């Protein structure tokens, strides 16, 4: 994670990085870390996060 705000690649909303976004994996079956939580799409991985707003 960076110090810059990240945005959802799907809708452009700013991702919330409070409790959900960590570098740890949330489950042994899902190896994707959570980059942040989009108000529209819920938790998203780093492949759906961008530093450029839409």
Secondary structure as UniProt FT lines:
FT   STRAND          7..8
FT   TURN            9..11
FT   TURN            28..29
FT   STRAND          34..38
FT   TURN            39..41
FT   STRAND          42..45
FT   HELIX           46..48
FT   STRAND          49..50
//
